[in-house]
Amino acid sequence: MQHAQKARRTPAEHEARTDLAAMPANGLPSRLGAVLLESIAQEMSALAEQASALLRTPSESLSLETDIFAQIVRRNVPRWHFAMLNDTDRNEALVAALERGIPAGATVLDIGSGSGLLAMAAARAGASRVFTCEMNPLLAEVARNVVDAHGLSDVITVIGKPSTELDPQRDLGGPVDVLVSEIVDCGLIGEGLLPTVRHAREHLLALDGIMLPSAARLYGRLVNSEAVLRLNQATTVGGFDVSLMNTLATRGHFPVRLDTWPHRFLSEAAPVLEFDLARDDLEPGERTLEFPATADGEAQALVVWFELDMGNGIVLSNTPDAPRSHWMPGWVPLEKPALTKAGETTSLRLRWSDFTLRVSP
Ligand SMILES: C[S@@+](CC[C@H](N)C(=O)[O-])C[C@H]1O[C@@H](n2cnc3c(N)ncnc32)[C@H](O)[C@@H]1O
């Protein structure tokens, strides 16, 4: 009954008592970092304990229907694999690109097997030998079985390793003639396209080898959308200041089905990044972006989409004009909002690393 004696505070008093601004700016993030690492370590060791207990049971009694397998699959295999495999436009474009782009008898390395789809399409397109590597061991095992079920194991070798750990001689019998990959996220570089291609081009591909894709471009447009902003931000809820949650907000870009949220474009589309995958150094960098503003307003983000040049006129894209694509457009939050004035140019600074895009006024 003790709590009944506590005086109830009004919502305004609650807000007044939270002194978030006074919190040590650096102390909290580093404590959060430690808590995050500790929780991951605990979760992993619990999973490891359960997994080793399961491994001690006879293999014929192992069932994929158990909770532990469900947990492992949920944690290790992104759900977008299914949407991706049902994206007919993507699949048809990729298969056509391989049919047109792989010379008969070529050796091929497909980076990122997934289900084995592109490796099998490369074999059907006439490759004499296909190596496909997959860093996710569960997917590598699925791909191996899918390839085998199609009677293609004598042409296709599935290697359960990240491409950066492949030894060209031991794993591939020497550099390959064609490098195939589909490792892009909504913001182009988030799956590691740049470091992966940088490494593969130097170590795994023959000198005059073919790259599919051969070029990648990213475009963007300034946008204002309170609704999308609230997908990654919280302030006061029911009279309580919960803005500390924002330390856990997504940093960098994330996918958003823009057409399902109220939004206002504030500029024309403009180029953000462009890579010749065969020639450019593909290193992190920075540049100034110029957006011709079409309206007065406050831009909170860049909406971005890529074009992946697969050769022979085949281009894959997640433009907001193609809402059927399983890839959503990307939302790149501006580090600070930028004011736009119709008819004028808004300049922003873009910094890109191997995996992330950062944009500031
Ligand atoms: C977008 S999926 C594409 C799967 C398949 N190629 C397809 O098109 O259906 C990319 C896959 O590549 C894998 N992957 C990404 N980078 C990799 C790398 N450097 N080495 C090996 N696998 C990689 C991911 O685990 C994921 O399964």
The ligand as a Tripos MOL2 file, in Angstrom:
@<TRIPOS>MOLECULE
LIG
   27    29     1     0     0
SMALL
NO_CHARGES

@<TRIPOS>ATOM
      1 C1         20.9840   -9.5650  -51.8070 C.3       1 LIG1
      2 S1         21.3990  -11.2310  -51.5080 S.3       1 LIG1
      3 C2         21.4050  -11.8970  -53.1420 C.3       1 LIG1
      4 C3         21.3390  -13.4190  -53.1890 C.3       1 LIG1
      5 C4         21.4000  -14.0130  -54.5910 C.3       1 LIG1
      6 N1         22.6410  -13.6610  -55.2670 N.3       1 LIG1
      7 C5         20.2340  -13.5520  -55.4110 C.2       1 LIG1
      8 O1         20.4150  -12.6190  -56.2020 O.co2     1 LIG1
      9 O2         19.1290  -14.0820  -55.2810 O.co2     1 LIG1
     10 C6         23.0660  -11.0510  -51.0950 C.3       1 LIG1
     11 C7         23.6980  -12.2480  -50.4010 C.3       1 LIG1
     12 O3         25.0810  -12.0550  -50.4140 O.3       1 LIG1
     13 C8         25.6470  -12.4350  -49.1920 C.3       1 LIG1
     14 N2         26.8860  -11.6460  -49.1260 N.ar      1 LIG1
     15 C9         27.0060  -10.2900  -49.0680 C.ar      1 LIG1
     16 N3         28.2900   -9.9250  -49.1470 N.ar      1 LIG1
     17 C10        29.0200  -11.0750  -49.2630 C.ar      1 LIG1
     18 C11        30.4030  -11.3580  -49.4050 C.ar      1 LIG1
     19 N4         31.2980  -10.3690  -49.4560 N.pl3     1 LIG1
     20 N5         30.7890  -12.6360  -49.4790 N.ar      1 LIG1
     21 C12        29.8910  -13.6430  -49.4380 C.ar      1 LIG1
     22 N6         28.5630  -13.4450  -49.3040 N.ar      1 LIG1
     23 C13        28.1320  -12.1780  -49.2440 C.ar      1 LIG1
     24 C14        24.5770  -12.1220  -48.1590 C.3       1 LIG1
     25 O4         24.7150  -12.9540  -47.0160 O.3       1 LIG1
     26 C15        23.3110  -12.4400  -48.9450 C.3       1 LIG1
     27 O5         22.9120  -13.7710  -48.7550 O.3       1 LIG1
@<TRIPOS>BOND
     1     1     2 1
     2     2     3 1
     3     2    10 1
     4     3     4 1
     5     4     5 1
     6     5     6 1
     7     5     7 1
     8     7     8 2
     9     7     9 1
    10    10    11 1
    11    11    12 1
    12    11    26 1
    13    12    13 1
    14    13    14 1
    15    13    24 1
    16    14    15 ar
    17    14    23 ar
    18    15    16 ar
    19    16    17 ar
    20    17    18 ar
    21    17    23 ar
    22    18    19 1
    23    18    20 ar
    24    20    21 ar
    25    21    22 ar
    26    22    23 ar
    27    24    25 1
    28    24    26 1
    29    26    27 1
@<TRIPOS>SUBSTRUCTURE
     1 LIG1         1 GROUP 0 **** ****
